[in-house]
Amino acid sequence: MISWLKGQIINTWQTTSKKGIVLNVGGIGYEIQLLPKQIDKIDQTNSKEFWIHQIIREDYTNLFGFKELNQRDLFRKIIGVNGIGPQIAMSLLEDLDVDQLVYAIEINDLTLLTKTQGIGKRIGERLVLDLKNKLQEFSDNSVDFPDKNNLSISTDYDNYLEEIRLILVSLGYLESEIKETTKFITINEKENTLLINSLSID
């Protein structure tokens, strides 16, 4: 099982939404899928190292690479949940930092979890059910979790988003259309005060 690789990037590739590299390690080229946000920032002039998760099937082998060990380890936790595959896990880690994703699971923040494409309410609930209170190891990564004093603000804001969703449903919009529209509304309450006020929701 390959767990870590270090080498020179000799090529990059993209297949639909998947992005990756070919890493030359001792004269062997390893094709590795990376998070798009990581590959976009890679300097290909120097030797690079990645934490690897290897998936072996009868007809293929996939390598998933991560710059940080905690990203790779959280990826493994996510794909351990029944019904959640590696591409969904990659999408979650693309949209959310490790601390954000762990915190969303711990406080059952389905609004944040379901902003990721391919994550519906059922999958979000499954993540919470299977992983809540099982991610303590990720709280020791020198990352500050959001201030719990602000949790009520976040909850109120989520309520605004739910009201917006219900209004759009009543107007005949599809869930896919609603998600596409509301994904541009951030969880930063201050940034969206004007938007919420303009909706005049009682």
Protein Blocks (a to p, Z undefined) as FASTA:
>chain_A
ZZbdcdddfbdcdehjbccddddeehiacdddddfklmmmpcfkbccdddddddddfkbc
cddddfbfklmmmmmmmmmpghiafklmmmmmmmpcfklmmmmmmnopaklmmmpghiaf
klmmmmmmmmgoplmmmmmnopacddfklmmmmmmmmmmmmmmmmmmmmnopafklmmmm
mmmpcfblklmmmmmmmnopZZ
